[in-house]
Structure formats: structure tokens, C-alpha cells
Amino acid sequence: MSLEKIKSHLREYSYLRSLHSLLYWDMETMMPKGAVEDRAKRLSYLQGMLHTHITNEKYKKLLKKFSKEKMKGMEKKLFKELQYDFDLNNKFPLKHVMELSEAQTHATHAWAEARKKNDWKSFLPHLEKLIELKKRETSFFDEKKPYDALIKLHDKEFTSAEISKLFLELRDGLILLRDKVEDDGRFVKVKDPKGVFPIADQKALSEFVARKFGLPEANSRLDISTHPFSINISPQDQRITTRYNEKDLDSLSSTMHEVGHALYEHGLPREWEGTPFQEAVSLSVHESQSRFWENVIGRSKEFSHYILPHMKKHFPKHFKNMDVETLYRYFNKSVPGLIRVESPELYYNLHVIIRFEIEEQIFNHGLKAKDLPEIWNEKYQDYLGVRPQNYAEGILQDSHWAGGAFGYFPTYTLGNLISGSLYQKMKKDLPGFKKDVKKGEFGEILKFLQKNIHSKGRSITTKDIVGNLGVKDYLDYLGEKFK
């Protein structure tokens, strides 16, 4: 039967993808600096093999044969996704795929060094090269707005116009809520615990929370990288990273975020290995899972109640006299800052909207890379009332553009909107989940997400999960938190 042959062909594809992911993970965590050139060539070579495998004549014939067979309901859905992927991948010439991969590897290394040294000029040529390659990529699509082509690579359910409409409504709602929170003051006038937070204790706390949320120790690793990330080597091999600073506890929230990603990948249906049914619905839905665990669970009052004794255990000097209410306000301290990954939930989406607007200007209106720092700084002043004093805390803070991931940033806020709707849905369908969080029992919450999202792979859409996406559920969730 054609389907079995297709699954066999795609299983080989998943094995190749695992090798590529493993080389990338090693590059970000353990690879010696002198190996960049060699690693760039090998990643490029593997990317070329992946592209060829998924676009070759043999696979084309298998799809054609499958299309003529009598299909059942799930098989029809699968064929639709298979054909979509085949058509999408065939838009890209092999030469472009390999050139882009090599440029991404060099740029990622250059970005890490530039961020460390606050050296914008050394990174600028790499960014210009990537923008040039991604502009070329948009020409392979038949889109009226070039930026829509890049968004489609991360979430095919939304256009830039639809995102702009959602973001405008969200921005207005956030500003109203921000004003109320500032007037109230309880989540603004919060004193941070001072002193040194030993990295060994931060790591122990992060490992503890990862296991409590349900990420198996036998199937995962937690390591350190310049920018926290999660990568799926295979469903049974999840790698997550965080970064530690002895002056704060931001590592806890970034770990919870990456655990959310890893739980999604670990829960995808293994019987569909290599096919779209063993992939996330979209990056927006992927982000909804990480943001759900990080914010809806990890910044809830119930979680504050549960985690406080553990905070006191690992950091007795800092949390000895702290109560639940104070910890809850500490977790939700709402003061605008410069760094997206360290941003309070109330301000986070404004960071994303800034990036979305800049990307839209680059690809739809020709904004030049050399002009980005000043545009970035002006938007931060206008949207958040803060202005970067150097490149590292401004234009160089994220790794995404170094990886060529233009069109990715909107998925963070779309993911937040989805997480808000999931919260409202969970309150109705799993009314006892807050009590479970308070007791440190997360099994039923994970089962809910596995049943409704993880186990479905790409056989469902965002609309299947939460209906027509809007901003009300998310704003209601935030309003409830800060009431």
C-alpha cells in the first residue's frame, strides 16, 4: 500500500532530521569555537539531503499513487498535509536551501560573539546576507505581501494583515490594563530578593520543576546556551537549555517555557513518525504550550503556594520570610524592561509587536539592516518607555534573526492568545486544575493538553483547538490575574 511506503520514506527523513538537530544542539551547547566552519558545511550538507529526500522523484511518485487510492477520513487529512509540504518544499531550489543553512550557522556564531562584545558592526554583514536570502525566498511564493510568505513558514493559518488587526486590538487592551496596574501599584512596587542565587541551586530547582511538570528525566536533558531553546532530537530525546545569572532567577521561567515545548514534542503520536501528524499544528500552537506552562501555570498564585517551600529550601537567605502573596507579586512584577525573555507577562507582547512591525518594514517596505538599531530604540521608547543603552540589550538580544527565523516572532503573541483561550477552556472542562497546581499535581493538566493537542499532531488546526482566535480570552485572563 502506498501509505506504508510513504511512511517508510518519511521515517528515513525523520532519522536525517534527528542527525541535523543533534548537530545543531551540540553547536549551541558544547561545540568548540574553532569548529564553526566545519559545522556550517556539515549542517548545510545535511539540510541539502533533507530537502532532496522530501522533494525527489521517488517521493513524488508515491504521493501521486496515494492520491489515486480510496482514502478514509484520517488518510484524506494526511494526504492534504503531505501534498502541502511537498509543494512548499519544492518552491525552494536546493542551492538556496544549502546556502541559507550555511549562512545561518555562520551568523548564529557571529551573533553570539557580537552580543558578548556589544559589537553590532561585526554582526551587520551576516544580517544583511540573511535578509537578502530571505527576500529571495519570498520571491518563490505568490504572495501580494512578501512578509506573508515568511509568516506562512511558521503558521499557515494567519496573514500579516490578520495579525496586525489582532495585535492592534491587543495593544490597546494591554495599555488600558497597564494603566490600571500602575495606578493600583501592588504589582509595580515589588522588591526583588537581593544577593547571590547560586547557579547549582538554580539548576536543581529548574530540574525539579521540569520533572514535576511531567518531562521524563530518561528522555530529556537540561543544558546551558546563550539563548534558551528547546530542540526535538526524536520524541524520546528532548533537549532543552536555559541560561543562569547569579543576580536573578529568570532561569526558572525560561526553563518552564522550554519544558512546555519539550512536553509537546514528547507527546506527539509516535505511530506517525516522520509525517505531518507527528508535527506541531504550528509554531503559534507550539508557543501556546510553552507560554501556558510558563505563565498560566508558573506565574499563578496556586503555583506560588506550591513552589514557595522549595524556593526557601534552595535559597533560604532570600525567601526565609516571604509569604505566598509576596512571591506571587514577585513572579508577576510588572515594570517595563528592555529584554524580551525577561519581560513581565503584562509587557511581553509589546516586545513582540515591535519585532513584528520591524520585520514587516524590512520585507514589505525595504527597511535596511543598517537602520535597525535606531528604529528599534525609537520603538522601545514609544511602546515601553525605555531605551537601550547598548546593542546587547537592544538589537542584539535575540538569536532569531541570526538563525534566519523572520516571521517567527508573531507566533509568540499568537501563542499567548491561544494560551488564554486554553485557560478559559480548562476552567470549564477541568474545574479542579487550580487545586491540583496548589498541591503540585500536574498530571491531569498534562493529560488535558495531550488529549486535546499533543496527541493530534497536525491532524487539527488552531480553530479546532480554540475556535476563532481573538484577544478577549487572553485579556480576561490577564485581568483576572491583576484584579
N, C-alpha and C positions, 0 to 999 in steps of 0.2 A: 504494500500500500504506500502511496506517495507520502502520506503524512509521516509514517515511520522513517522513511528515507530523509525527509526534511528535518525531522527531529535529530536524526543521526548526524546530518550535515551541520546543524546548528550546535550540537553538542561539541563538535570539534571547534567551532567558533568560540564557544564559551571557554574551552581549555586555553585557546590562544589569548583570549581576553584576560584570563587569570594570570598568565605569564606577564602580560603587559602591565596589569595592575600591580603585581608584585614588584616589578622593576621600578614602577613609579613610587610605590610606598617606600622602597629602600632608598630611592633618590632623595626623598623628603625627610628621612629619619636617620639613616646610617651610612649612606654612601660617602666616601672620601671626596673632598672638593676637587681633587685632580682628575676625577673620573667623569666630569661633566660632558666633555666632548665625546667620549666613547659611549656614554649612556644615551646621549642625544641621538647618535646613529642607530643604536640598538632599538630604542623606542620608536624611532621613525621606521625602521625596517619592520618591526612587529605591527605597527599601525598599517603599513602597506599590506602586510599579509592578511590582517583582519579585513581590510577594505576589499581585497581581491576575493577572499573567501566568501564574502557576503554579496558580491556583485558578479561572480563568474558565470559562465555559460551553463555549467552543470547545475547550479542552483536555480538559474532562470528556467531551465527545462523542468526541474522538479516542481517549481511553482506553477508553471503552465499546465503540467499534467494534473496537479492537485486541483486546479481551478475547474477542470472538466469533470471531476468526480462529484458524486452526490454527497453533500455535506450535511452534518447535523448542526444544531444551534451553535455550540461552542466552536465547532470547526469553522463555521462561517465567520464568526468573530475573529478567530485566529488568522484565517486567510486574509481578512481585511487588514489586519495589523502587519502581517508578513509582507503583503504587497506594498503597503505604505512605506515600510522600512526599505524594501528593495528599491522602490522608486526614489526615495530620499537619498540613499547611499549612491545611487547611480548618477545623481546630479554632480557629484564631486569627482574630478579626474584624479587618478592615482598619484600623479606628480604633485598636485596641490595638497593632498592628504599627507604625503610624506614630508613635504616642505613645511607645512604648518606644524606638524608634530615636532620636527627638529627645532623650529623657531620657538615653539612653546617651551621646550626643555631649556634652551639657552636663556630665554627670557626669565623663566622661573628662578634659575640660579642667579642671574644678574639682579633680579628684583630683591632677593634675599640679602645680597651683599649691599645693594643700594639702600635698602631700608635700614640696615645696620649702621651704615655710614652717613645716612641722610644725604644721599648723592643722587639727585634727580637726573643730572646730566648723563650719568653713566647708563641709566635705565631708558632714557628717552629714545635712543635709536632702536632698541628692542621693541618698545611700544609702538613706534611708528611702523616698524616692519609688520607687527601683528595686525595693526589696524588696516594696513594695505592688503594683507592676506585675507582678512575677514571682509573687507569691502569687495574683494574679488569673489569671495564666497557668496555674497549676497547677489551677485550677478548671475549665479547659477539658478536662481529662483525667479519665478514670475510674480513678484510682489510689487504693488504700487509704491510701498514704502520699504526701502531696503532693510531698515531695522526689524521689520516684521519677520524677515527670513531668519534672523538670528534668534528672535524670541521663539520661533517655531521649533528650533533645535532643542529647546528646553521645556517648552509647553505648547503643544499644537492647538490647544483649546482657546487661546487668547491672542488678540492682536494688540499692537501698541495703542490704538485708539480706545479699545475697551479697557485696557489697563489704565490709561490716562484718566478716563472717566471715574473708575473705581478709586484711583489714587487721589483725585481732586476731592471727592466726597469724603474720603478717609482723612485727608489732611485737614479739612475744615472741622470734622468731628474731633480730631485729636487736639486741635488748637483750643476748641471750647472746653474739652476735658482738662487740658493742661492748665488753662486759666483757673478752673475750679480747684485743681490740685494745688496750685501755687497759692491761691487765696486761703485754702484750708491749712496748708503748711505741715501737716503731720508726716507726709512722705517726702518733704523737702528738707526740713530741719532735722536731719538724722545724722548722728555722729558715727563715723566709721570706727570700728575697733582698730586701735593703733598698735604698732610693733611689728615684730617679725613673725611671719607664718612659715615655719619650716617646710621645705619642699617635700621632704619624706612624709610628713603628716598630711599635706595636701594630696599627695599621690594615694596615700592609704584611704583617705576619705572619698576620693574620686573612684577608686576601685570598689569600695564598699557600696556606693550608690549605684554604680554600673551593675553590680551583681543583684542588688535589691530590685532594680527596675526589670531585671529578667534577662540580661545579656550573659550567656554562659561563659564561665572562665575558660572552659575547654575549647571554646570556639572563637576566642577573641583576644586581642592584645590592646593595651593602652600604652602609647609611647609619646614622645615629645617632638614637636615640629615648630617651625617659625610661625605658621598659621594653622590653627586646629582644623582637622579634616577627618572624614570617615571614608574608607575605601573597602569595597567588596572584592576580596580575592576569589571567594566562592561562598555559597550560602553557609558553609560550615567553617569559614575562615574570615572573620571580620576584624579589620584593623582600624582603630581609632587613635587620634592623637589630641593632645591639648598642649598648653604652654603654661608655665608656672612663673609667678613673680612673688618673692617673699614679702612684698609690701601689701598684697591684697589676696582675695580668694576668688578671683574671676575664673580660675581653673575649674571650679565646681560647676558653674553654669555652662562653660564651654564643653565640659565632659558630658553633662546631661544632654546637651544639644547633639553631640556626636553619637551618643548612645541611642538616641531616637532614630537617627539614620540607620545605625547598625541593626537595631531591632527589626526595622522594616525589611532590610535586605535578608536578614536571617530567617524571617518569616515568609518569604516568597515561596510559592509552590515548587518543590523540587522535581515533581514529575514532568514539568515543562522546561527542563533545563535548556538554556540557550535560546528559547523562544521569547516573544514579547510577553507571554503570560507569566514569565519568571522575571519580569522587569517592573519597576515602579510605574504607576499611572503617568506621572510627570515629575519634574523636579519641584513643581509647586506642591504637589501632594507629599513628595519626599520631605520638603521643608516643613510641611504641616506636622509631620511626625516629630521632627527634631524640636520644633518650636512648642509643640504640645507638651513634651516631656520637660523641656527646659523651663517653660513659663507657666502653663496651665497647672502642671503638677509641681514643678520645682520651686515656683515662686508663690505657691498657695499658702494660706495660713495653716492649713492642715499639715502640709509638709514641714513648715516651720516648727510645728508642735512635735512632729516625729523626729526631725533631724537635730533639734537643739541638744539633747543629751550627747549625741555623737560629736557635735561641734565642741561641746565642753570637754569631752574625752580627749580629742585631738589638740584642742587649743585652749587649755584651762585658763591661762592668763587673760585671754581675750574675751572669753564668753562666760567666765565664772558667775558674774552677777546679771547676766542677760536673761530676760523673760521672753516668752513666745511672741508677744505683741511687738516688742522692740526688734526681735530678729526678723519678723515679718516686714516691718518697715525698712529694715536694713536691706533685705532682699529686694524690696521694691522702691528703694530710694530713687526719687525722680528729679534729677538735676541734669540739664543738658551737658553732654560731653562731646569730645572730638572723635573717639574711637567707636566704630560701629559695633564690634564684637563685645565691647564692654558697656554698651549703651543700656540704660534703663528701658524697660518694655514700653513705657509711655512715649519715648522719643525715638525708639529704634527705627520705626517705619519712615521717619523723616530722613534718616541716613540713606535708606534705600531709595526713596523718591529722588533725592539729589543725584544718586548714581544713575537712576533710570533716565532722568532728564538730560544728564550729560551724554549718556550713550545715544539717546535719541538725537541729540545735536550733532554728535560725531557722524552718525551713519545716514541721517536724513537731511542734514543741513551743512555738512562739511567742516565742522569744528576741528581745528588742528590740534595734534597732541601737544605741541609746544605751549599752547594756550590753556591747557587743562588746569595747572596749579592755581592760576588766578581765578578762573571760573569756579573751581572747587571751593576756594577760600571765600569768595563772594557769596556763594550759595549757603555755606555753613554760617556765615554771618547773618544772612537773611532768614534762614529757616530755624537755626538753633541758637542764634545769638552768641556764638563762639567763633573764634578764628584761629586756625592752625598757626603755630609759631615756627614750624619747620615742615619739611616734606614727609618725614617719617610718620608724623601724627596727622598728616593730610593726605595728599595724593598717593603716597607710597604705602598706606596702611594695609591695603587688601592685596591678596595674591591673585585674584580672579582675572584681572586684565593680563597679568603676566602669563597666565595659562590660556589666554585667548578666549575666555569664557564671557564674551559680550552677550548680553541678553539673559544672563543668569540672575543678576541682582533682583529683577522684579519678582522672581519666584519666592524670594524670602517673604515679601509682604503678602503675596498671594497665599503663601503657606500660612501666614499669620491669620488671614481672613478665614481660611479653611479650618484652622485650629479653633477659632472662635465658634464656628458653626458646629464643630465636633463636640466642643464643650457643652453647647446648648442641647445637642442630641444626646450626649451621655447623661446629662442631668435627668432626661426623660426616660431613657432606656436602661440606665444603670444608676438608679437614685441613691444607692448606698456607697458610691465610689469615693465620696469625700471622707466618709468614716473610715474606709479602707486606707486611704492615704494617711490619715491621722495615726493609724495603727502600724503603718509601714508595710501594708499588704497591697501589692501592685499587680497580683496575678490576674484578677478579674478585669482590670483596666487593659492589660496587655491582651487578654483573650478577646475583649471587645474590639480592639484595633485589628487583631489578627483576623477575626471573623469578618469584619466589615471592609477591611482594606488590604492587609498584608497577603492573605491567602488568595486574593483575587488577581494579583498581578495587574497586567494591562487589559484584562477582560472587562474592566469597568472604566468609567470616566469620573472626573470631578463632580459632574452633575449627578451621577449615580450615588455619590457619597453624601453630598450636602445640598443637592438641588442647585438652583441658580445662585451663583456666588454673589454676595453683596457685602456691605460693610456693617450692617446693623448688628448682627450676632456678635461680631468682634468688639464693636464699640460698647455693646451691652455688657459683654464680659469684662472689659476694662472698667466700665462704670461701676459694676458690682464690686470689683476689686478695690477701687479707690473711694467707695461711697463713704 
